[in-house]
Amino acid sequence: MATKIRATLAQLLWLVCALAALVLALGALLIALDANRSNALVGWILDAADFVDLGVFSRVDGIKQFRGDGAGVKNALFNWGIGAIAWLVVGRLLDRIVKP
């Protein structure tokens, strides 16, 4: 019984981390494609990406800040891309720790 609970919890943790990474990747793609930010779905994805970047991988003041032409796109692609990778690594580590 405990083994099944641990396996289910590991899958749930992996799913949450993978979804966070997906949101960051979609957010970066929408910024790169210059999507219409007044669209409700685009706005929701960008707000969700701002939430799951945890401030560490923020496109405004994240790990690396680019300047000049296309800085907003570069910041989103770099910082949110690194954030997505970090979420996947953390998710995999949690999965391996929790899984029996």
Sequence and secondary structure as in RCSB ss.txt:
>XXXX:A:sequence
MATKIRATLAQLLWLVCALAALVLALGALLIALDANRSNALVGWILDAADFVDLGVFSRVDGIKQFRGDGAGVKN
ALFNWGIGAIAWLVVGRLLDRIVKP
>XXXX:A:secstr
 HHHHHHHHHHHHHHHHHHHHHHHHHHHHHHHTT  TTSHHHHHHHHHHHHHTTTTT TTTSS    STTHHHHH
IIIIIHHHHHHHHHHHHHHHHHH  
